[in-house]
Amino acid sequence: MRRLRPAVFAVDPERAHVAAVRAVASAGPVLARVPGLRVRDPRLRQDVCGVSFPNPVGLGAGYDKWGAAVSGWHALGFGFVEVGTVTPQAQEGNPRPRLYRLPDDEALINRMGFNNDGAPATARRLAAAARSGWLRRIPVGVNIGKLKDTPADGAAADYAAALDRLWPYAAYIAVNVSSPNTPGLRDLQESSQLAGILDAVVSMNRDKASLTGLRSHPVFVKVAPELSADQLDAVVDLLGAVGADGIIVCNTTTSRDGLQSPAELRDEQGGLSGRPLAAPSLEMLRRVVARAPHVPVVSVGGVFDADEAWRRLRAGAKLVQVWTALVYEGPRLAARINRGLLERMDAEGVRDVRELAPPHVTDASAGD
Ligand SMILES: Cc1cc2nc3c(=O)[nH]c(=O)nc-3n(C[C@H](O)[C@H](O)[C@H](O)COP(=O)(O)O)c2cc1C
């Protein structure tokens, strides 16, 4: 990938991203036959909240907002993919340009603003993936959000409406209250607002389950790295109270601390992702695990290689996700991370991925 970087990086970042998703979508069947792209090993498989994940390396939300390339992500060795953020109806997002590469920091800044096709179109695409059997091979998380123009008091209804359409295709639900690019969204992390949204999501989830006779899906909340320690504790404490299951730590940051990139790039508005997020994301993970060792955590932010994935799993994350590293490390990233995890497990005598968690980390849902 490093050799290809100059050619790829000559293309506008958003065009390159859309082209990459299209390529993965159309090349799925071909990719499935490329040797070494997928690592299949029972030692990587685990159940989290009753969902069986073939490996712990997922694609973070916002890469395949449309649910366009599920079979391709499977072929590339991902253990799960989080589709979205999806809003109840389509919206365009912010004006372009809205995505920037910061190669000196191996980072990105984006202010996409939930550009997406809306829940009905995304549901149709996921229905096609379900008919082809892909959703049985790779768990798809559905990440939901509110429309830009919906006021805070209508937010809960937006989340529920998006879920209403997408529920049949979700392995888990991610409630995104942490994008910096929808005005006021991150204020929804405050306990009373968040409780209202989670109530609406959890009750839609239960209604769907009882209507269909199927199990309800685990509900995860995705948080921002700017939460103070107390705010993070409050979110974690709220999960049990409202019947939500886990937490995704973390979304992009508005901080620009310690960057090497030129000021004109650093000063672009939006959320920063990639290498600079690794340390804050790990710190937040540790705090959640210390506060609530039974709460499953998906760790995301600056995971670039097997060493970093190992560190997150060792710190108590059940799963990790990548986004920015795919831009800098290329399409073999998931396979490389999984292979590296297996090598380290062999070297350290770890029998399977579940054993990586520190001894005090328990899974409340184990045995589901
Ligand atoms: C261009 C771009 C778009 C994103 N869109 C979303 C989104 O729609 N919903 C969401 O929850 N996170 C979104 N994210 C955040 C990522 O899922 C992830 O939390 C963040 O980038 C940190 O991980 P990374 O350092 O591996 O990129 C987006 C990130 C990028 C770079």
The ligand as an SDF file (V2000), in Angstrom:
LIG
                    3D

 31 33  0  0  0  0  0  0  0  0999 V2000
  -14.8890    9.9030    6.8040 C   0  0  0  0  0  0  0  0  0  0  0  0
  -15.4070    9.3160    8.0780 C   0  0  0  0  0  0  0  0  0  0  0  0
  -16.7730    9.1630    8.2440 C   0  0  0  0  0  0  0  0  0  0  0  0
  -17.2660    8.6330    9.4310 C   0  0  0  0  0  0  0  0  0  0  0  0
  -18.6120    8.4770    9.5670 N   0  0  0  0  0  0  0  0  0  0  0  0
  -19.1110    7.9510   10.7060 C   0  0  0  0  0  0  0  0  0  0  0  0
  -20.5030    7.7420   10.8480 C   0  0  0  0  0  0  0  0  0  0  0  0
  -21.2930    7.9950    9.9330 O   0  0  0  0  0  0  0  0  0  0  0  0
  -20.9560    7.2470   12.0260 N   0  0  0  0  0  0  0  0  0  0  0  0
  -20.1080    6.9220   13.0610 C   0  0  0  0  0  0  0  0  0  0  0  0
  -20.5720    6.4480   14.1090 O   0  0  0  0  0  0  0  0  0  0  0  0
  -18.7750    7.0860   12.9420 N   0  0  0  0  0  0  0  0  0  0  0  0
  -18.2650    7.5950   11.7890 C   0  0  0  0  0  0  0  0  0  0  0  0
  -16.9090    7.7600   11.6660 N   0  0  0  0  0  0  0  0  0  0  0  0
  -16.0350    7.4550   12.8280 C   0  0  0  0  0  0  0  0  0  0  0  0
  -15.3910    6.0830   12.7270 C   0  0  0  0  0  0  0  0  0  0  0  0
  -16.3490    5.0510   12.7380 O   0  0  0  0  0  0  0  0  0  0  0  0
  -14.4000    5.8820   13.9110 C   0  0  0  0  0  0  0  0  0  0  0  0
  -15.1220    5.9550   15.1350 O   0  0  0  0  0  0  0  0  0  0  0  0
  -13.3040    6.9250   13.9390 C   0  0  0  0  0  0  0  0  0  0  0  0
  -12.8840    7.2410   12.6320 O   0  0  0  0  0  0  0  0  0  0  0  0
  -12.0980    6.4590   14.7450 C   0  0  0  0  0  0  0  0  0  0  0  0
  -11.5140    5.2980   14.1850 O   0  0  0  0  0  0  0  0  0  0  0  0
  -10.1990    5.3380   13.2480 P   0  0  0  0  0  0  0  0  0  0  0  0
   -9.1560    6.1040   13.9810 O   0  0  0  0  0  0  0  0  0  0  0  0
   -9.8690    3.8970   13.0190 O   0  0  0  0  0  0  0  0  0  0  0  0
  -10.6000    6.0190   11.9870 O   0  0  0  0  0  0  0  0  0  0  0  0
  -16.3770    8.2680   10.4740 C   0  0  0  0  0  0  0  0  0  0  0  0
  -15.0020    8.4070   10.2860 C   0  0  0  0  0  0  0  0  0  0  0  0
  -14.5050    8.9160    9.1090 C   0  0  0  0  0  0  0  0  0  0  0  0
  -13.0080    9.0560    8.9400 C   0  0  0  0  0  0  0  0  0  0  0  0
  1  2  1  0
  2  3  1  0
  2 30  2  0
  3  4  2  0
  4  5  1  0
  4 28  1  0
  5  6  2  0
  6  7  1  0
  6 13  1  0
  7  8  2  0
  7  9  1  0
  9 10  1  0
 10 11  2  0
 10 12  1  0
 12 13  2  0
 13 14  1  0
 14 15  1  0
 14 28  1  0
 15 16  1  0
 16 17  1  0
 16 18  1  0
 18 19  1  0
 18 20  1  0
 20 21  1  0
 20 22  1  0
 22 23  1  0
 23 24  1  0
 24 25  2  0
 24 26  1  0
 24 27  1  0
 28 29  2  0
 29 30  1  0
 30 31  1  0
M  END
$$$$
